[in-house]
Amino acid sequence: MKQYFAPLSPDSCLHIKICSFNVRSFGEAKRARPEVIDVIVKVISCCDIMLLMEIKDNSNKICPLLIENLNGIQRRGNSLLYQEEYDYVISKRLGRKSYKEQYAFIYRSNVVSVKQTYQYPDIQPGDVDAFSREPFVVWFKSPKTVVQEFVIIPQHTTPETAVREIDELYDVYLDVKQRWKSKNFIFMGDFNADCGYVPKKHWKNIRLRTHSEFVWLIGDKNDTTVRNSTNCAYDRIVIHGEKLIDAVVPNSAGIIDFQKAFGMIEEQVWLPFCCSPEPSACCDGGGGEEGT
């Protein structure tokens, strides 16, 4: 499985790994399988902030279970054992009619904290209900890094309306920019931003692409899909803000092979997450490394 990662990082301070994982139909069936939860926990533990998508959890048990497992992890740093400290925020159930999903952010609470959350209402005059699953926007505080605050705008588009939804993220940006005093924005998630869903001729209709102040860390030639039979850059990371752009470690946004990293066959794999360009760095390391 191909997947990606995008760390936000400063120069001589703490390095923060920011990731995204579409678990695909993450509901009761997956929650009830310990081996599945174990792999998901390992994936999340690679990162300081993890965006989880496609959560289908009527009982609100998935995130508490993940946090319980994550906070049971002990790591060694400076010859001392320390306990992981994770917390989470989760959106309401989003979607049209009976089909609903949730966004969740799981984060190391000793590294970052949540300043505010905002559920985008998707009621813009003349363009109501543009999103199948409206962005659940989170403003993070990161006092130990050069960029001490940043906003993450997640999105899981419906493939058939991907062009419209990706373009509408620009309106979300304008709305959030008016509400919060932040100049640092990260857009990430499963955009379905390639192949038949976003043909090349339609990029001119996407403001997040045509406005040069937005930097796309995952390019059009990257394959972020699960199966060997497909080669599409569906999952994307886009950043905005001069200080944030300068703080991202060069070449740190990349794609790893999930199957190879965890020794899985294609039938066992669900969907892309983000970790590190090097599987060993992803799966063996924790967060909060000191930069040099």
Backbone as CSV, one residue per row, in Angstrom:
resi,resn,N_x,N_y,N_z,CA_x,CA_y,CA_z,C_x,C_y,C_z
1,MET,0.842,-1.190,0.000,0.000,0.000,0.000,0.876,1.238,0.000
2,LYS,0.501,2.184,-0.786,1.239,3.437,-0.837,0.589,4.431,0.119
3,GLN,1.410,5.154,0.852,0.857,6.197,1.718,1.815,7.362,1.865
4,TYR,1.365,8.397,2.541,2.149,9.620,2.539,2.231,10.243,3.917
5,PHE,3.104,11.231,4.029,3.239,11.938,5.305,3.697,13.363,5.056
6,ALA,3.393,14.261,5.974,3.835,15.644,5.844,4.185,16.207,7.194
7,PRO,5.457,16.235,7.545,5.783,16.832,8.816,5.829,18.341,8.723
8,LEU,5.332,18.965,9.717,5.581,20.396,9.921,6.840,20.448,10.752
9,SER,7.806,21.221,10.363,9.031,21.173,11.120,9.749,22.499,11.122
10,PRO,10.366,22.822,12.208,11.165,24.004,12.375,12.632,23.713,12.130
11,ASP,13.498,24.681,12.433,14.908,24.396,12.233,15.541,23.766,13.460
12,SER,15.814,24.521,14.501,16.558,23.955,15.618,15.657,23.596,16.788
13,CYS,14.390,23.326,16.518,13.451,23.008,17.589,12.883,21.615,17.385
14,LEU,11.757,21.387,18.014,11.070,20.119,17.895,10.557,19.914,16.472
15,HIS,10.657,18.690,15.990,10.101,18.339,14.693,8.736,17.706,14.897
16,ILE,7.737,18.197,14.219,6.386,17.662,14.354,6.007,16.914,13.078
17,LYS,5.528,15.694,13.239,5.055,14.903,12.106,3.528,14.982,12.051
18,ILE,3.017,15.450,10.929,1.577,15.607,10.751,1.125,14.649,9.650
19,CYS,0.149,13.822,9.957,-0.193,12.712,9.075,-1.682,12.616,8.803
20,SER,-2.019,11.807,7.803,-3.410,11.607,7.413,-3.627,10.146,7.051
21,PHE,-4.760,9.582,7.483,-5.020,8.154,7.305,-6.511,7.949,7.043
22,ASN,-6.853,7.523,5.838,-8.229,7.116,5.554,-8.324,5.621,5.828
23,VAL,-8.994,5.256,6.913,-9.012,3.863,7.360,-10.065,3.046,6.612
24,ARG,-10.911,3.695,5.889,-11.964,3.080,5.080,-12.941,2.266,5.927
25,SER,-14.119,2.823,6.095,-15.202,2.164,6.853,-14.736,1.714,8.233
26,PHE,-14.223,2.666,8.996,-13.698,2.357,10.329,-14.859,2.372,11.321
27,GLY,-15.470,1.220,11.475,-16.616,1.098,12.363,-16.478,-0.080,13.297
28,GLU,-17.600,-0.652,13.679,-17.627,-1.721,14.670,-16.819,-2.939,14.239
29,ALA,-16.888,-3.303,12.957,-16.193,-4.505,12.490,-14.688,-4.405,12.700
30,LYS,-14.095,-3.268,12.343,-12.653,-3.098,12.545,-12.324,-2.899,14.022
31,ARG,-13.187,-2.192,14.739,-12.932,-1.970,16.165,-12.879,-3.281,16.938
32,ALA,-13.627,-4.267,16.490,-13.705,-5.545,17.196,-12.542,-6.484,16.885
33,ARG,-11.647,-6.070,16.003,-10.513,-6.929,15.626,-9.231,-6.378,16.239
34,PRO,-8.699,-7.024,17.272,-7.497,-6.525,17.956,-6.304,-6.350,17.029
35,GLU,-6.156,-7.242,16.040,-5.005,-7.140,15.145,-5.094,-5.897,14.269
36,VAL,-6.319,-5.477,13.937,-6.515,-4.255,13.158,-6.200,-3.030,14.012
37,ILE,-6.733,-3.008,15.213,-6.469,-1.892,16.126,-4.978,-1.773,16.403
38,ASP,-4.297,-2.898,16.527,-2.859,-2.886,16.803,-2.087,-2.187,15.687
39,VAL,-2.421,-2.489,14.437,-1.734,-1.853,13.315,-2.058,-0.367,13.251
40,ILE,-3.330,-0.017,13.440,-3.718,1.397,13.398,-3.006,2.182,14.498
41,VAL,-2.895,1.603,15.680,-2.183,2.256,16.783,-0.713,2.457,16.419
42,LYS,-0.096,1.471,15.793,1.304,1.610,15.375,1.459,2.735,14.362
43,VAL,0.501,2.821,13.456,0.539,3.885,12.453,0.428,5.252,13.121
44,ILE,-0.548,5.395,14.007,-0.756,6.681,14.677,0.464,7.069,15.499
45,SER,1.095,6.086,16.127,2.236,6.379,17.002,3.447,6.885,16.237
46,CYS,3.401,6.797,14.904,4.469,7.378,14.086,4.404,8.902,14.077
47,CYS,3.260,9.445,14.454,2.981,10.852,14.175,2.638,11.629,15.440
48,ASP,2.808,12.933,15.363,2.420,13.814,16.461,0.978,14.283,16.316
49,ILE,0.533,14.419,15.075,-0.874,14.711,14.787,-1.309,13.770,13.679
50,MET,-2.398,13.072,13.900,-2.934,12.164,12.888,-4.388,12.522,12.595
51,LEU,-4.667,12.788,11.339,-6.042,12.951,10.879,-6.576,11.587,10.466
52,LEU,-7.639,11.141,11.111,-8.322,9.910,10.722,-9.607,10.265,9.987
53,MET,-9.846,9.586,8.880,-11.054,9.818,8.089,-11.857,8.540,7.942
54,GLU,-13.090,8.724,7.552,-14.036,7.639,7.294,-14.329,6.816,8.555
55,ILE,-14.412,7.506,9.684,-14.841,6.868,10.929,-16.363,6.752,10.915
56,LYS,-16.859,5.570,11.197,-18.306,5.319,11.260,-18.600,4.706,12.621
57,ASP,-18.828,5.571,13.592,-18.843,5.144,14.991,-20.051,5.721,15.714
58,ASN,-21.165,5.020,15.666,-22.373,5.500,16.340,-22.224,5.519,17.853
59,SER,-21.378,4.646,18.381,-21.270,4.472,19.830,-20.154,5.290,20.470
60,ASN,-19.369,5.994,19.655,-18.260,6.807,20.161,-17.282,5.980,21.000
61,LYS,-16.903,4.819,20.483,-15.969,3.946,21.196,-14.605,3.831,20.523
62,ILE,-14.522,4.219,19.257,-13.282,3.996,18.516,-12.136,4.849,19.041
63,CYS,-12.336,6.159,19.107,-11.240,7.033,19.552,-10.822,6.761,20.997
64,PRO,-11.750,6.579,21.945,-11.323,6.218,23.298,-10.499,4.932,23.337
65,LEU,-10.853,3.951,22.499,-10.070,2.711,22.447,-8.669,2.974,21.917
66,LEU,-8.560,3.779,20.870,-7.245,4.107,20.320,-6.398,4.861,21.338
67,ILE,-7.003,5.829,22.019,-6.269,6.606,23.022,-5.795,5.708,24.155
68,GLU,-6.636,4.794,24.583,-6.255,3.861,25.653,-5.032,3.042,25.253
69,ASN,-5.016,2.568,24.016,-3.879,1.790,23.530,-2.640,2.654,23.329
70,LEU,-2.829,3.851,22.793,-1.691,4.743,22.555,-1.040,5.179,23.857
71,ASN,-1.840,5.508,24.848,-1.288,5.979,26.118,-0.700,4.853,26.956
72,GLY,-0.852,3.624,26.483,-0.193,2.505,27.145,1.194,2.236,26.608
73,ILE,1.564,2.962,25.544,2.878,2.757,24.933,3.953,3.440,25.766
74,GLN,5.019,2.721,26.004,6.180,3.300,26.672,7.320,3.411,25.678
75,ARG,7.999,4.541,25.685,9.149,4.746,24.803,10.362,5.126,25.633
76,ARG,11.516,4.919,25.039,12.757,5.246,25.730,13.364,6.501,25.121
77,GLY,13.658,7.462,25.950,14.311,8.679,25.513,15.311,9.136,26.551
78,ASN,16.536,9.412,26.133,17.607,9.796,27.061,17.765,8.771,28.181
79,SER,17.682,7.471,27.776,17.871,6.332,28.689,16.763,6.197,29.726
80,LEU,15.674,6.958,29.586,14.565,6.873,30.530,13.292,6.456,29.797
81,LEU,12.475,5.649,30.466,11.185,5.285,29.906,10.184,6.409,30.152
82,TYR,9.390,6.726,29.151,8.344,7.722,29.346,7.054,7.230,28.706
83,GLN,5.952,7.695,29.240,4.633,7.280,28.775,4.143,8.234,27.695
84,GLU,3.542,7.675,26.653,2.950,8.521,25.630,1.742,9.278,26.200
85,GLU,1.491,10.466,25.660,0.349,11.275,26.084,-0.426,11.715,24.848
86,TYR,-1.516,11.026,24.565,-2.346,11.344,23.407,-3.727,11.823,23.839
87,ASP,-4.321,12.661,23.002,-5.701,13.090,23.187,-6.331,13.191,21.796
88,TYR,-7.600,13.541,21.742,-8.252,13.619,20.434,-9.396,14.622,20.442
89,VAL,-9.741,15.082,19.238,-10.986,15.809,18.994,-11.643,15.147,17.792
90,ILE,-12.964,15.124,17.793,-13.683,14.433,16.730,-14.887,15.262,16.304
91,SER,-15.212,15.201,15.035,-16.359,15.940,14.506,-17.656,15.218,14.843
92,LYS,-18.732,15.895,14.603,-20.023,15.214,14.632,-20.102,14.307,13.403
93,ARG,-21.130,13.499,13.313,-21.322,12.630,12.164,-21.786,13.478,10.980
94,LEU,-21.040,13.386,9.883,-21.243,14.268,8.734,-21.639,13.472,7.498
95,GLY,-22.526,14.048,6.711,-22.905,13.405,5.464,-24.358,13.662,5.130
96,ARG,-24.687,13.384,3.903,-26.053,13.574,3.438,-26.871,12.310,3.691
97,LYS,-28.112,12.507,4.022,-29.044,11.395,4.237,-28.528,10.475,5.336
98,SER,-28.562,9.160,5.103,-28.239,8.218,6.184,-26.759,7.883,6.269
99,TYR,-26.000,8.129,5.199,-24.571,7.789,5.209,-23.784,8.880,5.927
100,LYS,-23.072,8.505,6.977,-22.352,9.481,7.791,-20.916,9.018,8.047
101,GLU,-20.023,9.996,8.137,-18.636,9.752,8.528,-18.218,10.812,9.538
102,GLN,-17.072,10.569,10.180,-16.491,11.551,11.097,-15.017,11.758,10.779
103,TYR,-14.558,12.987,11.036,-13.131,13.289,11.057,-12.670,13.256,12.511
104,ALA,-11.463,12.771,12.743,-10.885,12.837,14.088,-9.415,13.211,13.979
105,PHE,-8.953,13.998,14.929,-7.536,14.313,15.061,-7.043,13.708,16.369
106,ILE,-6.071,12.825,16.267,-5.415,12.266,17.449,-4.029,12.894,17.523
107,TYR,-3.675,13.424,18.676,-2.442,14.209,18.766,-1.720,13.968,20.089
108,ARG,-0.409,14.156,20.062,0.392,14.071,21.281,0.168,15.344,22.095
109,SER,-0.480,15.188,23.225,-0.877,16.356,24.011,0.294,17.003,24.738
110,ASN,1.430,16.327,24.804,2.620,16.943,25.388,3.443,17.688,24.336
111,VAL,2.980,17.658,23.087,3.674,18.338,21.992,2.834,19.490,21.442
112,VAL,1.544,19.230,21.209,0.636,20.260,20.702,-0.645,20.251,21.525
113,SER,-1.413,21.320,21.397,-2.728,21.390,22.042,-3.712,22.024,21.069
114,VAL,-4.984,21.845,21.342,-6.034,22.400,20.486,-6.482,23.745,21.044
115,LYS,-6.350,24.800,20.212,-6.826,26.122,20.602,-8.335,26.226,20.408
116,GLN,-8.791,25.875,19.215,-10.219,25.948,18.902,-10.559,24.931,17.813
117,THR,-11.840,24.582,17.742,-12.344,23.782,16.631,-13.512,24.525,15.984
118,TYR,-13.775,24.193,14.739,-14.837,24.877,13.994,-15.414,23.925,12.953
119,GLN,-16.666,23.643,13.065,-17.337,22.840,12.053,-17.882,23.761,10.965
120,TYR,-17.257,23.713,9.798,-17.688,24.576,8.695,-19.153,24.289,8.372
121,PRO,-20.006,25.331,8.319,-21.452,25.107,8.178,-21.923,24.782,6.766
122,ASP,-21.125,25.130,5.749,-21.464,24.816,4.357,-22.797,25.426,3.933
123,ILE,-22.990,26.681,4.303,-24.244,27.374,3.957,-23.962,28.670,3.207
124,GLN,-22.876,28.700,2.460,-22.514,29.906,1.724,-23.601,30.245,0.704
125,PRO,-24.095,31.478,0.710,-25.171,31.859,-0.218,-24.793,31.572,-1.670
126,GLY,-25.688,30.926,-2.365,-25.449,30.594,-3.759,-24.651,29.331,-3.963
127,ASP,-24.148,28.761,-2.884,-23.324,27.550,-2.996,-23.507,26.681,-1.759
128,VAL,-24.744,26.477,-1.380,-25.065,25.714,-0.178,-24.815,24.226,-0.423
129,ASP,-24.329,23.549,0.609,-24.127,22.096,0.568,-23.156,21.682,-0.533
130,ALA,-22.029,22.374,-0.590,-21.001,22.033,-1.575,-20.251,20.765,-1.197
131,PHE,-20.147,20.506,0.106,-19.373,19.366,0.593,-20.273,18.203,0.992
132,SER,-19.832,17.003,0.661,-20.520,15.817,1.177,-20.257,15.664,2.666
133,ARG,-19.020,15.994,3.066,-18.616,15.939,4.476,-17.848,17.226,4.772
134,GLU,-18.514,18.194,5.365,-17.923,19.510,5.577,-16.663,19.414,6.448
135,PRO,-15.662,20.236,6.163,-14.427,20.196,6.945,-14.652,20.489,8.428
136,PHE,-13.983,19.711,9.253,-13.932,19.930,10.703,-12.573,20.564,10.983
137,VAL,-12.567,21.871,11.162,-11.326,22.648,11.179,-10.779,22.732,12.604
138,VAL,-9.475,22.520,12.734,-8.847,22.537,14.059,-7.655,23.487,14.051
139,TRP,-7.602,24.334,15.063,-6.504,25.285,15.258,-5.610,24.735,16.361
140,PHE,-4.384,24.412,16.002,-3.439,23.822,16.938,-2.441,24.855,17.457
141,LYS,-2.060,24.672,18.692,-0.998,25.458,19.314,0.214,24.558,19.489
142,SER,1.376,25.070,19.079,2.599,24.270,19.114,3.741,25.123,19.663
143,PRO,3.813,25.298,20.976,4.745,26.262,21.571,6.220,25.907,21.431
144,LYS,6.520,24.648,21.111,7.919,24.223,21.066,8.519,24.289,19.669
145,THR,7.758,24.785,18.704,8.249,24.846,17.332,8.343,26.287,16.848
146,VAL,9.022,26.474,15.729,9.144,27.803,15.141,7.762,28.341,14.772
147,VAL,6.951,27.527,14.120,5.563,27.888,13.824,4.732,27.454,15.018
148,GLN,4.296,28.410,15.822,3.692,28.080,17.112,2.179,27.900,17.057
149,GLU,1.590,28.135,15.912,0.162,27.854,15.729,-0.091,27.606,14.252
150,PHE,-1.050,26.732,13.987,-1.415,26.439,12.606,-2.808,25.814,12.583
151,VAL,-3.466,25.980,11.457,-4.823,25.469,11.265,-4.776,24.303,10.287
152,ILE,-5.484,23.220,10.606,-5.615,22.098,9.676,-7.064,22.013,9.201
153,ILE,-7.222,22.024,7.892,-8.537,21.886,7.258,-8.568,20.534,6.549
154,PRO,-9.297,19.561,7.091,-9.333,18.232,6.478,-10.458,18.112,5.456
155,GLN,-10.288,17.196,4.528,-11.379,16.958,3.589,-11.316,15.552,3.012
156,HIS,-12.432,14.870,3.032,-12.640,13.610,2.315,-13.743,13.863,1.307
157,THR,-13.363,14.006,0.051,-14.337,14.358,-0.978,-15.110,13.134,-1.456
158,THR,-16.251,13.397,-2.056,-16.942,12.384,-2.847,-16.313,12.397,-4.235
159,PRO,-15.874,11.252,-4.752,-15.131,11.244,-6.022,-15.809,12.011,-7.147
160,GLU,-17.103,11.830,-7.296,-17.813,12.446,-8.421,-17.888,13.964,-8.330
161,THR,-17.699,14.521,-7.146,-17.754,15.982,-6.986,-16.423,16.532,-6.462
162,ALA,-15.344,15.811,-6.724,-14.041,16.187,-6.171,-13.589,17.570,-6.628
163,VAL,-13.780,17.897,-7.892,-13.331,19.202,-8.404,-14.007,20.331,-7.634
164,ARG,-15.307,20.249,-7.491,-16.042,21.296,-6.787,-15.608,21.382,-5.323
165,GLU,-15.489,20.239,-4.665,-15.166,20.248,-3.243,-13.755,20.774,-2.979
166,ILE,-12.793,20.386,-3.811,-11.427,20.895,-3.618,-11.397,22.402,-3.833
167,ASP,-12.099,22.875,-4.856,-12.172,24.317,-5.100,-12.821,25.039,-3.925
168,GLU,-13.852,24.456,-3.342,-14.566,25.089,-2.229,-13.697,25.214,-0.980
169,LEU,-12.620,24.457,-0.900,-11.723,24.599,0.247,-11.155,26.011,0.333
170,TYR,-11.081,26.691,-0.800,-10.629,28.087,-0.782,-11.613,28.961,-0.016
171,ASP,-12.901,28.706,-0.164,-13.905,29.465,0.582,-13.837,29.148,2.073
172,VAL,-13.531,27.898,2.398,-13.338,27.537,3.806,-12.158,28.314,4.377
173,TYR,-11.085,28.377,3.616,-9.901,29.143,4.030,-10.257,30.604,4.310
174,LEU,-11.003,31.243,3.411,-11.379,32.647,3.610,-12.232,32.815,4.860
175,ASP,-13.130,31.885,5.089,-14.003,31.941,6.259,-13.198,31.810,7.547
176,VAL,-12.332,30.809,7.596,-11.541,30.563,8.808,-10.564,31.708,9.050
177,LYS,-10.004,32.244,7.987,-9.056,33.354,8.112,-9.707,34.565,8.765
178,GLN,-10.986,34.782,8.501,-11.708,35.892,9.123,-12.006,35.622,10.594
179,ARG,-12.228,34.362,10.933,-12.610,33.998,12.296,-11.415,33.930,13.244
180,TRP,-10.323,33.387,12.751,-9.153,33.153,13.593,-7.960,33.939,13.073
181,LYS,-7.126,34.375,13.971,-5.943,35.147,13.588,-4.775,34.207,13.334
182,SER,-4.904,33.413,12.294,-3.833,32.504,11.902,-3.407,32.798,10.475
183,LYS,-2.127,32.656,10.224,-1.591,32.829,8.881,-1.038,31.523,8.327
184,ASN,-1.212,30.439,9.094,-0.622,29.155,8.719,-1.722,28.110,8.536
185,PHE,-1.832,27.590,7.320,-2.925,26.677,6.995,-2.397,25.404,6.340
186,ILE,-2.959,24.281,6.763,-2.660,22.988,6.159,-3.980,22.372,5.703
187,PHE,-4.062,22.026,4.434,-5.216,21.314,3.888,-4.757,19.887,3.610
188,MET,-5.494,18.916,4.101,-5.037,17.552,3.888,-6.202,16.574,3.920
189,GLY,-5.976,15.414,3.324,-6.989,14.375,3.355,-7.080,13.622,2.046
190,ASP,-8.146,12.877,1.923,-8.424,12.096,0.726,-9.242,12.969,-0.215
191,PHE,-8.540,13.665,-1.096,-9.188,14.607,-2.006,-9.751,13.931,-3.261
192,ASN,-9.370,12.669,-3.517,-9.698,12.018,-4.797,-9.247,12.907,-5.960
193,ALA,-8.043,13.465,-5.801,-7.596,14.556,-6.674,-6.748,14.074,-7.846
194,ASP,-7.247,13.099,-8.588,-6.458,12.618,-9.719,-7.305,11.682,-10.577
195,CYS,-6.649,11.194,-11.623,-7.233,10.220,-12.547,-8.596,10.704,-13.037
196,GLY,-9.597,9.868,-13.079,-10.867,10.255,-13.677,-11.655,11.273,-12.892
197,TYR,-11.338,11.439,-11.612,-12.125,12.344,-10.773,-11.707,13.803,-10.931
198,VAL,-10.419,14.046,-11.134,-9.935,15.411,-11.397,-9.029,15.360,-12.630
199,PRO,-9.605,15.368,-13.816,-8.799,15.388,-15.040,-7.943,16.653,-15.110
200,LYS,-6.854,16.589,-15.836,-5.926,17.716,-15.919,-6.616,19.008,-16.364
201,LYS,-7.580,18.899,-17.257,-8.229,20.101,-17.788,-9.046,20.846,-16.734
202,HIS,-9.334,20.183,-15.605,-10.158,20.814,-14.571,-9.344,21.525,-13.487
203,TRP,-8.024,21.368,-13.499,-7.227,22.031,-12.456,-7.373,23.547,-12.518
204,LYS,-7.630,24.075,-13.693,-7.787,25.535,-13.832,-9.016,26.051,-13.098
205,ASN,-9.906,25.146,-12.701,-11.114,25.529,-11.974,-10.977,25.366,-10.463
206,ILE,-9.775,25.065,-10.008,-9.547,24.826,-8.581,-8.646,25.932,-8.032
207,ARG,-9.206,26.817,-7.231,-8.468,27.990,-6.755,-7.287,27.621,-5.863
208,LEU,-7.402,26.528,-5.160,-6.295,26.093,-4.315,-5.067,25.749,-5.160
209,ARG,-5.281,25.467,-6.435,-4.181,25.174,-7.346,-3.756,26.409,-8.137
210,THR,-4.696,27.226,-8.555,-4.349,28.360,-9.415,-3.747,29.524,-8.638
211,HIS,-3.998,29.607,-7.334,-3.400,30.657,-6.512,-2.024,30.189,-6.037
212,SER,-0.998,30.906,-6.443,0.379,30.449,-6.234,0.811,30.434,-4.775
213,GLU,0.068,31.083,-3.895,0.475,31.102,-2.489,0.182,29.781,-1.775
214,PHE,-0.495,28.859,-2.456,-0.749,27.534,-1.895,0.259,26.545,-2.478
215,VAL,0.941,25.837,-1.603,1.991,24.903,-2.018,1.499,23.469,-1.835
216,TRP,1.562,22.692,-2.910,1.115,21.296,-2.886,2.316,20.399,-2.599
217,LEU,2.320,19.775,-1.427,3.455,18.943,-1.029,3.418,17.556,-1.663
218,ILE,2.230,17.082,-1.981,2.086,15.803,-2.676,1.721,16.106,-4.117
219,GLY,2.611,15.756,-5.047,2.438,16.145,-6.436,1.529,15.226,-7.228
220,ASP,1.263,15.620,-8.470,0.339,14.883,-9.324,0.876,13.517,-9.740
221,LYS,2.176,13.319,-9.676,2.762,12.055,-10.126,2.924,11.040,-8.998
222,ASN,2.578,11.426,-7.778,2.675,10.495,-6.650,1.489,9.530,-6.647
223,ASP,1.759,8.288,-6.302,0.697,7.295,-6.161,0.390,7.130,-4.682
224,THR,-0.818,7.480,-4.276,-1.197,7.354,-2.863,-2.266,6.285,-2.669
225,THR,-2.424,5.405,-3.651,-3.497,4.422,-3.588,-3.032,3.108,-2.976
226,VAL,-3.998,2.264,-2.663,-3.735,0.994,-2.007,-3.279,-0.073,-2.986
227,ARG,-3.985,-0.205,-4.062,-3.787,-1.362,-4.931,-2.688,-1.139,-5.964
228,ASN,-2.028,-2.249,-6.322,-0.980,-2.190,-7.330,-1.548,-1.876,-8.710
229,SER,-2.838,-2.091,-8.892,-3.471,-1.878,-10.191,-3.804,-0.415,-10.459
230,THR,-3.663,0.448,-9.461,-3.956,1.870,-9.647,-2.714,2.712,-9.382
231,ASN,-2.680,3.872,-10.015,-1.568,4.805,-9.826,-2.138,6.218,-9.885
232,CYS,-2.646,6.693,-8.750,-3.338,7.978,-8.703,-2.952,8.746,-7.438
233,ALA,-2.822,10.050,-7.571,-2.498,10.915,-6.426,-3.789,11.434,-5.809
234,TYR,-4.550,10.546,-5.203,-5.822,10.941,-4.604,-5.630,11.765,-3.334
235,ASP,-4.666,11.369,-2.506,-4.469,12.004,-1.199,-3.470,13.148,-1.330
236,ARG,-3.795,14.281,-0.737,-2.956,15.467,-0.925,-2.717,16.204,0.388
237,ILE,-1.645,16.985,0.373,-1.331,17.915,1.451,-0.982,19.249,0.802
238,VAL,-1.668,20.298,1.206,-1.450,21.637,0.663,-1.209,22.577,1.834
239,ILE,-0.223,23.459,1.721,0.063,24.385,2.818,0.038,25.829,2.328
240,HIS,-0.239,26.721,3.264,-0.307,28.155,2.965,0.253,28.920,4.165
241,GLY,1.031,29.934,3.886,1.632,30.754,4.934,3.144,30.732,4.817
242,GLU,3.729,31.906,4.675,5.168,32.003,4.417,6.002,31.328,5.498
243,LYS,5.656,31.578,6.743,6.431,31.004,7.841,6.300,29.487,7.873
244,LEU,5.104,29.000,7.614,4.871,27.559,7.595,5.622,26.898,6.447
245,ILE,5.554,27.494,5.278,6.245,26.944,4.113,7.742,26.860,4.374
246,ASP,8.302,27.906,4.980,9.734,27.914,5.288,10.105,26.869,6.337
247,ALA,9.138,26.516,7.204,9.435,25.616,8.319,9.360,24.142,7.955
248,VAL,8.732,23.816,6.834,8.622,22.408,6.448,9.985,21.887,6.012
249,VAL,10.383,20.767,6.576,11.666,20.168,6.226,11.660,19.790,4.746
250,PRO,12.663,20.202,3.975,12.695,19.871,2.549,12.603,18.366,2.314
251,ASN,11.771,17.983,1.356,11.599,16.586,0.947,11.042,15.683,2.045
252,SER,10.451,16.268,3.074,9.928,15.442,4.169,8.543,14.893,3.868
253,ALA,7.828,15.502,2.947,6.527,14.962,2.542,6.768,13.867,1.526
254,GLY,6.318,12.670,1.818,6.602,11.562,0.925,5.595,10.453,1.042
255,ILE,5.904,9.351,0.386,5.019,8.199,0.341,5.813,6.979,0.767
256,ILE,5.223,6.166,1.613,5.873,4.912,1.968,4.985,3.750,1.544
257,ASP,5.555,2.572,1.540,4.824,1.368,1.180,4.336,0.692,2.451
258,PHE,3.059,0.854,2.743,2.458,0.305,3.956,2.600,-1.216,3.998
259,GLN,2.367,-1.873,2.866,2.445,-3.329,2.828,3.831,-3.814,3.217
260,LYS,4.840,-3.175,2.668,6.212,-3.586,2.954,6.586,-3.282,4.399
261,ALA,6.161,-2.124,4.887,6.523,-1.721,6.243,5.955,-2.662,7.294
262,PHE,4.743,-3.176,7.052,4.087,-4.030,8.036,3.996,-5.484,7.598
263,GLY,4.641,-5.837,6.470,4.651,-7.212,6.022,3.270,-7.747,5.699
264,MET,2.453,-6.938,5.024,1.069,-7.316,4.740,0.894,-7.598,3.255
265,ILE,-0.066,-8.452,2.937,-0.435,-8.664,1.552,-1.516,-7.654,1.180
266,GLU,-1.740,-7.476,-0.113,-2.655,-6.423,-0.568,-4.051,-6.569,0.024
267,GLU,-4.525,-7.798,0.197,-5.871,-8.020,0.707,-6.022,-7.589,2.161
268,GLN,-4.895,-7.432,2.873,-4.954,-7.053,4.282,-4.934,-5.547,4.486
269,VAL,-4.656,-4.822,3.424,-4.440,-3.384,3.547,-5.744,-2.639,3.312
270,TRP,-5.919,-1.515,4.039,-7.170,-0.768,3.915,-6.999,0.500,3.108
271,LEU,-6.173,1.429,3.579,-6.069,2.694,2.863,-4.861,3.492,3.296
272,PRO,-4.582,4.612,2.626,-3.343,5.312,2.903,-3.311,6.014,4.244
273,PHE,-2.154,6.023,4.829,-1.924,6.883,5.968,-0.687,7.691,5.653
274,CYS,-0.134,8.347,6.639,1.070,9.087,6.389,2.034,8.799,7.497
275,CYS,3.271,8.705,7.151,4.223,8.432,8.212,5.556,9.051,7.908
276,SER,6.395,8.379,7.187,7.714,8.900,6.914,8.203,8.341,5.599
277,PRO,9.046,9.072,4.888,9.575,8.556,3.641,10.340,7.253,3.830
278,GLU,10.835,6.990,5.035,11.562,5.761,5.300,10.775,4.923,6.290
279,PRO,10.355,3.703,5.909,9.554,2.882,6.807,10.190,2.671,8.162
280,SER,11.490,2.524,8.225,12.128,2.297,9.520,11.962,3.508,10.419
281,ALA,12.098,4.702,9.825,11.919,5.915,10.618,10.486,6.052,11.080
282,CYS,9.564,5.593,10.237,8.151,5.700,10.569,7.774,4.746,11.675
283,CYS,8.104,3.504,11.504,7.535,2.474,12.358,8.332,2.243,13.624
284,ASP,9.577,2.653,13.658,10.384,2.425,14.845,10.473,3.638,15.741
285,GLY,10.228,4.828,15.166,10.458,6.044,15.939,9.199,6.620,16.511
286,GLY,9.365,7.450,17.518,8.231,8.161,18.089,8.258,9.594,17.660
287,GLY,7.476,10.413,18.333,7.458,11.831,18.021,8.380,12.581,18.937
288,GLY,8.502,13.859,18.683,9.240,14.721,19.577,10.733,14.587,19.496
289,GLU,11.273,14.311,18.300,12.713,14.283,18.176,13.263,15.699,18.194
290,GLU,14.418,15.875,18.751,15.046,17.185,18.721,15.759,17.365,17.394
291,GLY,15.560,18.493,16.780,16.230,18.781,15.533,17.661,19.213,15.782
292,THR,18.437,19.198,14.708,19.830,19.611,14.839,20.089,20.825,13.968
